[in-house]
Amino acid sequence: MIAWDSLGQAIRDATFWLEAGIEIRELEVATFRWMILKANKLCPTGIQYKTYYLNLYHCWRNKEDRGRQLFHGLVDDCRRLFRDPFRDKLLFTKRSGKHCSPLPS
């Protein structure tokens, strides 16, 4: 997960390693939630969050996808925390090796 400001500068790049027992999809959305909280404290606008996890991207886009698992609850929490859905965006990018692309697409 990586975030860029409106000028295209990377402001946050995060990966969390949590205790065993949490799934990868929950890990990715927990990182997304953490990044939203940090961005809200910094107060920039026009942030682009980029994920390589397609399941998170689909769940984010499909607001009717209401499950009862931890993953869906975390996505709903992210929606509540998201300040400006017209300027801030969640983007999906195919993974290419182990590196993040240097510029937002």
Residue frames as a rotation matrix with the C-alpha (Angstrom) as fourth column:
MET 1
0.590 0.808 0.000 0.00
0.808 -0.590 0.000 0.00
0.000 0.000 -1.000 0.00
ILE 2
-0.641 -0.761 -0.096 1.35
0.751 -0.648 0.124 3.41
-0.157 0.007 0.988 -0.94
ALA 3
0.544 0.813 -0.209 -0.13
0.755 -0.583 -0.300 6.94
-0.365 0.005 -0.931 -0.92
TRP 4
-0.573 -0.656 0.491 0.73
0.801 -0.576 0.164 10.02
0.175 0.487 0.856 -2.97
ASP 5
-0.233 0.471 -0.851 -0.26
0.338 -0.781 -0.525 13.63
-0.912 -0.410 0.023 -2.47
SER 6
0.750 0.661 0.025 -1.74
0.278 -0.280 -0.919 15.84
-0.601 0.696 -0.394 -5.20
LEU 7
0.496 -0.653 -0.573 1.79
-0.798 -0.603 -0.004 16.77
-0.343 0.459 -0.820 -6.39
GLY 8
0.764 -0.138 -0.631 2.72
-0.309 0.780 -0.544 13.13
0.567 0.611 0.553 -7.02
GLN 9
-0.336 -0.900 0.277 5.09
-0.711 0.050 -0.701 12.81
0.617 -0.432 -0.657 -4.07
ALA 10
0.021 0.285 -0.958 4.97
0.354 0.894 0.273 9.59
0.935 -0.345 -0.082 -2.07
ILE 11
-0.037 0.021 0.999 3.83
-0.744 -0.668 -0.013 10.49
0.667 -0.744 0.040 1.42
ARG 12
0.114 0.121 0.986 3.27
-0.858 0.513 0.036 7.07
-0.502 -0.850 0.162 2.95
ASP 13
0.021 -0.126 -0.992 4.46
-0.608 0.786 -0.113 3.58
0.794 0.606 -0.060 2.14
ALA 14
-0.163 0.027 0.986 3.42
-0.972 0.165 -0.166 0.99
-0.168 -0.986 -0.001 4.66
THR 15
0.024 0.203 -0.979 3.49
-0.228 0.955 0.192 -2.68
0.973 0.218 0.069 5.33
PHE 16
0.156 0.103 0.982 2.46
-0.985 -0.053 0.162 -4.14
0.069 -0.993 0.093 8.65
TRP 17
-0.435 -0.239 -0.868 3.57
-0.125 0.971 -0.204 -7.45
0.892 0.019 -0.452 10.11
LEU 18
0.096 0.588 0.803 1.05
-0.944 -0.203 0.261 -8.53
0.317 -0.783 0.536 12.71
GLU 19
-0.400 -0.160 0.903 0.66
-0.654 0.740 -0.159 -11.55
-0.642 -0.654 -0.400 14.90
ALA 20
-0.982 0.074 -0.172 -0.12
-0.061 0.740 0.670 -14.85
0.177 0.669 -0.722 13.18
GLY 21
-0.524 0.852 -0.026 -3.80
0.681 0.400 -0.613 -15.44
-0.512 -0.338 -0.790 12.62
ILE 22
0.175 0.565 -0.806 -4.65
-0.214 -0.777 -0.592 -12.38
-0.961 0.276 -0.015 10.53
GLU 23
0.395 0.055 0.917 -5.29
0.770 0.524 -0.364 -12.92
-0.500 0.850 0.165 6.85
ILE 24
-0.650 -0.710 0.273 -3.52
0.725 -0.471 0.502 -11.02
-0.228 0.524 0.820 4.07
ARG 25
-0.208 0.629 0.749 -6.71
0.602 -0.521 0.605 -9.24
0.771 0.577 -0.270 3.03
GLU 26
0.796 0.467 -0.385 -7.30
0.575 -0.389 0.719 -8.03
0.186 -0.794 -0.578 6.58
LEU 27
0.024 -0.900 -0.436 -3.68
0.786 -0.252 0.565 -6.94
-0.618 -0.356 0.701 6.78
GLU 28
-0.661 -0.270 0.700 -4.00
0.714 -0.514 0.476 -4.86
0.231 0.815 0.532 3.59
VAL 29
0.215 0.817 0.535 -7.21
0.453 -0.569 0.686 -3.13
0.865 0.095 -0.493 4.68
ALA 30
0.710 -0.060 -0.701 -5.80
0.675 -0.223 0.703 -2.48
-0.199 -0.973 -0.118 8.18
THR 31
-0.427 -0.902 -0.059 -2.82
0.791 -0.404 0.459 -0.79
-0.437 0.150 0.887 6.50
PHE 32
-0.429 0.388 0.816 -5.22
0.591 -0.563 0.578 1.25
0.683 0.730 0.012 4.34
ARG 33
0.676 0.716 -0.172 -7.13
0.562 -0.351 0.749 2.32
0.476 -0.603 -0.640 7.46
TRP 34
0.308 -0.663 -0.682 -3.88
0.776 -0.239 0.583 3.33
-0.550 -0.709 0.441 9.19
MET 35
-0.672 -0.592 0.445 -2.85
0.739 -0.499 0.453 5.38
-0.046 0.633 0.773 6.15
ILE 36
0.054 0.783 0.620 -6.20
0.547 -0.542 0.638 7.20
0.835 0.305 -0.458 6.08
LEU 37
0.786 0.226 -0.575 -5.84
0.618 -0.287 0.732 8.09
0.001 -0.931 -0.365 9.76
LYS 38
-0.139 -0.928 -0.346 -2.30
0.771 -0.320 0.551 9.40
-0.622 -0.190 0.760 9.19
ALA 39
-0.637 -0.054 0.769 -3.40
0.671 -0.529 0.519 11.41
0.379 0.847 0.373 6.13
ASN 40
0.457 0.873 0.171 -6.30
0.604 -0.446 0.661 12.91
0.653 -0.199 -0.731 8.08
LYS 41
0.574 -0.333 -0.748 -3.80
0.660 -0.354 0.663 14.17
-0.486 -0.874 0.017 10.69
LEU 42
-0.520 -0.853 0.048 -1.52
0.678 -0.377 0.631 15.66
-0.520 0.360 0.775 8.01
CYS 43
0.179 0.804 -0.567 -4.53
0.180 -0.594 -0.784 17.31
-0.967 0.039 -0.251 6.30
PRO 44
-0.839 -0.376 -0.393 -3.45
-0.293 -0.295 0.909 17.01
-0.458 0.878 0.137 2.64
THR 45
0.330 0.942 0.063 -6.11
-0.360 0.187 -0.914 16.66
-0.873 0.279 0.401 -0.03
GLY 46
0.632 -0.008 -0.775 -6.10
-0.770 0.098 -0.630 14.84
0.081 0.995 0.056 -3.33
ILE 47
-0.283 -0.754 0.593 -4.41
-0.774 0.544 0.323 11.73
-0.566 -0.368 -0.738 -1.96
GLN 48
0.405 0.307 -0.861 -4.12
-0.758 0.640 -0.128 8.66
0.511 0.705 0.492 -4.15
TYR 49
0.036 -0.314 0.949 -3.90
-0.717 0.653 0.243 5.39
-0.696 -0.689 -0.201 -2.27
LYS 50
0.104 -0.061 -0.993 -2.63
-0.882 0.456 -0.120 2.49
0.460 0.888 -0.007 -4.35
THR 51
0.183 0.003 0.983 -3.17
-0.656 0.746 0.119 -1.17
-0.733 -0.666 0.138 -3.54
TYR 52
-0.651 -0.404 -0.643 -2.02
-0.737 0.539 0.407 -4.35
0.182 0.739 -0.648 -5.20
TYR 53
-0.891 0.357 0.281 -4.81
0.152 0.816 -0.557 -6.30
-0.429 -0.454 -0.781 -3.53
LEU 54
-0.837 0.548 0.012 -7.69
-0.110 -0.189 0.976 -6.66
0.537 0.815 0.218 -6.01
ASN 55
-0.259 0.773 -0.579 -10.14
0.825 0.489 0.284 -7.96
0.502 -0.404 -0.764 -3.41
LEU 56
-0.382 0.060 -0.922 -9.84
0.669 -0.671 -0.320 -4.70
-0.638 -0.739 0.216 -1.42
TYR 57
-0.949 -0.018 -0.314 -10.33
-0.186 -0.772 0.607 -2.62
-0.254 0.635 0.730 -4.57
HIS 58
-0.641 0.754 -0.142 -13.49
0.185 0.332 0.925 -4.53
0.745 0.567 -0.353 -5.56
CYS 59
-0.132 0.587 -0.799 -14.97
0.982 0.185 -0.027 -4.34
0.132 -0.789 -0.601 -2.08
TRP 60
-0.624 -0.170 -0.763 -14.22
0.388 -0.915 -0.113 -0.59
-0.679 -0.366 0.636 -1.94
ARG 61
-0.951 0.225 -0.213 -15.93
-0.301 -0.514 0.803 0.03
0.071 0.828 0.557 -5.28
ASN 62
-0.356 0.845 -0.398 -18.94
0.133 0.468 0.874 -2.21
0.925 0.258 -0.279 -4.57
LYS 63
-0.710 0.056 0.702 -20.67
-0.623 -0.516 -0.588 -0.57
0.329 -0.855 0.402 -1.61
GLU 64
0.402 0.916 0.022 -23.36
-0.852 0.365 0.375 -3.26
0.336 -0.169 0.927 -1.58
ASP 65
0.101 -0.461 -0.882 -20.76
0.037 0.887 -0.460 -5.92
0.994 0.013 0.107 -0.77
ARG 66
0.096 0.050 0.994 -21.65
-0.919 -0.379 0.108 -6.25
0.382 -0.924 0.010 2.92
GLY 67
0.045 -0.148 -0.988 -20.11
0.132 0.981 -0.141 -9.24
0.990 -0.124 0.063 4.56
ARG 68
0.907 0.309 0.286 -19.82
-0.246 -0.162 0.956 -10.04
0.342 -0.937 -0.071 8.22
GLN 69
0.497 -0.809 -0.314 -16.14
0.828 0.551 -0.109 -10.81
0.261 -0.206 0.943 8.28
LEU 70
0.263 -0.513 -0.817 -13.44
0.576 -0.596 0.560 -8.63
-0.774 -0.618 0.139 9.78
PHE 71
-0.693 -0.555 0.461 -12.33
0.677 -0.279 0.681 -7.62
-0.249 0.784 0.569 6.27
HIS 72
-0.146 0.731 0.666 -15.73
0.721 -0.383 0.578 -6.10
0.678 0.564 -0.471 5.41
GLY 73
0.717 0.392 -0.576 -15.96
0.695 -0.465 0.548 -4.32
-0.053 -0.794 -0.606 8.75
LEU 74
-0.126 -0.860 -0.495 -12.55
0.583 -0.468 0.664 -2.73
-0.803 -0.205 0.560 8.21
VAL 75
-0.705 -0.059 0.707 -13.52
0.681 -0.337 0.650 -1.60
0.200 0.940 0.278 4.70
ASP 76
0.370 0.906 0.206 -16.70
0.720 -0.419 0.552 0.01
0.587 -0.056 -0.808 6.10
ASP 77
0.545 -0.271 -0.794 -14.59
0.637 -0.481 0.602 1.73
-0.545 -0.834 -0.089 8.76
CYS 78
-0.598 -0.794 0.111 -12.30
0.640 -0.389 0.663 3.07
-0.483 0.467 0.740 6.03
ARG 79
-0.280 0.587 0.760 -15.32
0.751 -0.359 0.554 4.48
0.598 0.726 -0.341 4.19
ARG 80
0.741 0.582 -0.334 -16.36
0.652 -0.508 0.563 6.37
0.158 -0.635 -0.756 7.33
LEU 81
0.294 -0.731 -0.616 -12.84
0.524 -0.416 0.743 7.76
-0.799 -0.541 0.260 7.80
PHE 82
-0.390 -0.436 0.811 -12.34
0.920 -0.153 0.360 8.76
-0.033 0.887 0.461 4.14
ARG 83
-0.435 0.158 -0.886 -12.56
0.346 -0.880 -0.326 12.56
-0.831 -0.449 0.328 4.15
ASP 84
0.000 0.340 -0.940 -13.02
-0.659 -0.707 -0.256 13.61
-0.752 0.620 0.224 0.56
PRO 85
0.040 0.030 0.999 -14.15
0.363 0.931 -0.043 10.81
-0.931 0.365 0.027 -1.80
PHE 86
0.940 0.316 0.132 -14.20
0.241 -0.336 -0.910 13.26
-0.243 0.887 -0.392 -4.73
ARG 87
0.638 -0.765 -0.088 -10.51
-0.735 -0.570 -0.368 14.23
0.231 0.299 -0.926 -4.38
ASP 88
-0.315 -0.724 0.614 -8.98
-0.828 0.526 0.194 11.24
-0.463 -0.447 -0.765 -2.59
LYS 89
0.509 0.477 -0.717 -8.91
-0.810 0.548 -0.211 7.92
0.292 0.688 0.665 -4.47
LEU 90
0.110 -0.449 0.887 -8.12
-0.386 0.803 0.455 4.25
-0.916 -0.392 -0.086 -4.02
LEU 91
0.356 -0.099 -0.929 -6.41
-0.931 0.052 -0.362 2.85
0.084 0.994 -0.074 -7.12
PHE 92
0.713 -0.159 0.683 -5.48
-0.027 0.967 0.254 -0.69
-0.701 -0.200 0.685 -8.10
THR 93
0.298 -0.691 -0.658 -2.20
-0.953 -0.170 -0.252 -1.59
0.062 0.702 -0.709 -9.79
LYS 94
0.921 -0.063 -0.384 -1.01
0.008 0.990 -0.143 -5.02
0.389 0.129 0.912 -10.84
ARG 95
0.660 -0.731 0.173 2.01
-0.246 0.007 0.969 -6.14
-0.710 -0.682 -0.175 -8.87
SER 96
0.829 -0.515 -0.219 5.24
-0.134 0.197 -0.971 -6.18
0.543 0.834 0.094 -10.84
GLY 97
-0.197 -0.907 -0.372 7.90
0.263 0.317 -0.911 -7.90
0.944 -0.277 0.177 -8.83
LYS 98
0.036 0.143 -0.989 8.43
0.992 0.117 0.053 -6.63
0.124 -0.983 -0.138 -5.30
HIS 99
-0.839 -0.483 -0.250 8.65
0.505 -0.862 -0.030 -2.94
-0.201 -0.152 0.968 -6.10
CYS 100
0.268 0.881 -0.389 6.09
0.573 -0.470 -0.671 -0.14
-0.774 -0.043 -0.631 -6.02
SER 101
0.196 -0.179 0.964 5.87
0.900 -0.357 -0.250 2.03
0.389 0.917 0.091 -9.08
PRO 102
-0.639 -0.644 -0.421 7.57
0.767 -0.580 -0.275 5.37
-0.066 -0.498 0.864 -8.43
LEU 103
-0.943 0.328 -0.058 4.79
-0.333 -0.936 0.115 7.64
-0.017 0.128 0.992 -9.69
PRO 104
-0.300 0.911 0.284 1.01
-0.082 0.272 -0.959 7.55
-0.950 -0.311 -0.007 -9.35
SER 105
-0.954 0.007 0.300 -0.82
0.294 0.225 0.929 6.31
-0.061 0.974 -0.217 -12.40
